[in-house]
Amino acid sequence: MSQESHKIALFVQRYKLLREIGELPMEPADDEAAFLARCCAVLLQDPEYCLIWVGRQAKNATVVPILTAVQDGLPAQECQQLVKQLAVDTAAANSAAQALATGAPVVVDAIADLPPTPLTLLAAATGTQSCGSWPLVHNQQQYGVLTIHSICADGFTGIEQDFIANVVATLSRALYLRDTSHHLRIEQDFNCEIVQTVQALLVSLSHCGEILSFNPTAQEVTGFSEQEVKGKFWVDVLISPDKRATSQNRLSFQLKGGQSEMNFQAELQTRSGETRMIEWHGSIRPDIEKGRVGLVLFGIDITGKMAVDRALDHAIDKWENIFTSMLDPALIVSEQGTILDVNPATAVAARRPKEELIGRGICEILHGGRSPGAICPLEVLLAEKKSRVFETELRGLRGNFLLTVSPLHQYDGKSGAVLLLARNLTEEQLMKAEAFRAAQLASVGELAAGVAHEINNPINGIINYAQILIDSPQMDTNAHFLRCIIKEGQRIAGITKNLLNFSRKGQESPEPVSVPALFKSCIELIAHQYLIDGIAISEEYAEDLPMVFCNPQQLQQVFLNVFSNARYALNARYPTADDDKMMAIGAYRINRNKQQNVRITITDYGTGVEQHIMDRLMDPFFSTKSKGEGTGLGLSISHSLIKENKGHFRIQSQWGKFTTIIIDLPVVAKENG
C-alpha cells in the first residue's frame, strides 16, 4: 500500500473512531472515569496510539492522573506507575502540566533524544516516539487534560492534529453535558423533595388555569387527591363558590398587566365544607418551547393565624381602652425603673406631656429625684417582682396615693414589666388614715404613760443619791462619773415628762388666738440662737387672717418643736452662714371640709427628708438626728397636740431641698358661721 493510500485509510479509520466516540451513550450510572475509559478504549483502536491517560489539575498546580489506558501487550501496571511520576515531573517534557497552565495543546517530539526523565522511561516501556496534551475545556469549564502517546516520531501533525482537536472537543462537550445533567438531576430531586415536604400548598397551573400538580400539603388542606383535581379549573378547587368569579377576574387582570408575581388572599372550601383562608403567592412559569405561560401558586393556610390575630387585636383594644380611660394615674415600668407607658391621667397629674414621661426614671417622676447614692424604695419593690399595695406621698403627682404594684408576665413582647396604679386618696380617706394613726398614737401614749410612771421614781432616786455622793467630801475622785449619772438621769427624766405630756390632754382651755402674735412670742424665744447660727426668718401673713380657736400653750409647744427641727436641718446643710440658710413662715385662709381654716406653713431649706422614711416621721421614738441629739417624740407630740385642737398636721419634703410643716386649724365659731 502506498503512503498516500495509508493516510487515506488512517483518515477513514479515525473518522469512524470520532463518530463512535460521539455516539457513546452517557449512562446515568456512569461516573466520569467509566465514561472516559470507554472513550480511551475507542481511541486505542488507532494502531499508532500506544498509551492514553487523562489527568486533573491539583491544588499545588501538579497533575493527578485519573485514568490510564494502554495497548494490549504493554505492561499496564508499570505504565500506570510511570504516568504518575510523569504527572508530577516539573521538567519541560511534562506536556500535561504545560497544557493546563497555558490552556493550549502541547506536543513533544523526538522523545528518544531527551535526557533521562519519567517521559523517556515511559517511552522505553511503550515505544513512544512523540506525545501531545490537550486541555478538556467547554463553555469556560475545565475538565482536565488528555495526553496521547504515539509510536510515530511526528504523530501529531497535519490532519492528526485536526482529528485530535475534534476528539477533544467531543469529549469536552460530553463531559459538560454529563456535568450539567448531573446538576440538573440533583436540582430536580431537590425541588421534588421541597414540593413534597414543604408545609404549604404548591399548585402548578397551565396557561389556561388547569391544575397540573398538587403537592401533599394541598391535598391535606383541601381533602382532594392530586388525581381528583388534575385537569380541573383552579377556581373550582381552590376558591369558595361565592368568590370564584371575583378571584378569576382579579387573576386575569394581573396576568394581562404583565406582572410576573402576584399576592392575594382567598377563601377555600374544603371537601368537607369547611372554609379556610389561604394567602396565595403566584409566580409566572413560562413554557418557552410551546410559547405559553403557566402559573405556580404557593399558598399558606392563615385561618388559625387570623383567628389568633383577631383575638389579640380584641385583647389589645380592650386593654388600651381600659388603660386610657382609667381616672387614676397608671404607669407601666421596667424592672429597672424606666417608664414604658403612661395613661392620660398620669400626664395630667404630673403636669407634663406623655412624651416627656416615657423613658424617664420612675423615682425622678414620682418622687422628684433622690439624694446621691440613695436607694429608691420603689425601685427595690420593682426588682422583687412582688405585688404590693401601700399608701405613700408622690410629690411628682402632687398628692397622697394608694399605690398598687403589679408585676406583668409580658408587655410589648418582653418580660419584666410592672404595672403601677396610683389611686388618689380623697379628703375622707385621708381623714380615715389620720384617725387610724391617732388611734395608734393613743395606744402608744397609754403605754408610754404607764412606763413613765413606773420609771420616774427610780430615776429621781438615782439622781438624788448621786447628788448626795457628790456633796460628800470623801467622793471627790468620782465626782465626774456622778455628774454623768445625774446628766443622763435628767435626760431620761425629760423623756418621761414628754411621754406623760404626750399621753394626757393639757388642762388649759382653747381660746381665740392670733397666729402672728403667737409666732412673735415663739420667735422671741429662739431669735438669739438663730442669730448665732446665721439663720434668717421670713414671715408672711394674709391681711384678712382670722383668729384660730386653739390652746395657745399647746400650739406654742408645736411651733418650738418645729423650730428646733428646722434649726437642726439648716445647720446640717449649712454649717456656716449662707444666704440660703433661712426659714419661711406663712399663714393664710382656706376652706377645709366646708369650714373656714387657717393654713400655717413653716418651711426650712435644709437637708430635707428622704422619701422612704416619710411615713415614719411621726412615729414615737423615731428620729433622723444623731444619737443623743433627739428623743424622737417632737413630731409625734406635735401631731397629737394639733389633733387635740381639731386641726390637721402634714409634712412635705424633698431630699436636699426643703421640708414644709403644714398645719390647718379651725377659725373661731363666729367666722365659720
Order of alpha helices (4+ residues) and beta strands (2+ residues): alpha-alpha-beta-beta-alpha-alpha-beta-alpha-beta-beta-alpha-beta-beta-alpha-alpha-alpha-alpha-beta-beta-beta-alpha-beta-beta-alpha-alpha-alpha-alpha-beta-beta-beta-alpha-alpha-beta-alpha-beta-beta-alpha-beta-beta-alpha-beta-beta-alpha
